[in-house]
């Protein structure tokens, strides 16, 4: 699963809209959309902020991505 798909899944599981997440992270809604559509990737610092905003660890956020590479 791509990072964008995982981000979208985790965001929806927590009932957070793209707009709400963008406001929490001080980025535009378009930035969130770009991440979720795999047009861009967030920086490591932003990964930490995403984890904090969604109340999940970076490991949890990236776990499903690493499973694809292990197969």
Secondary structure, DSSP 8 states (H G I E B T S, - for coil): --HHHHHHHHHHHTT--HHHHHHHHTS-HHHHHHHHTTSS---HHHHHHHHHHHT--HHHHHHHHHHHHH-
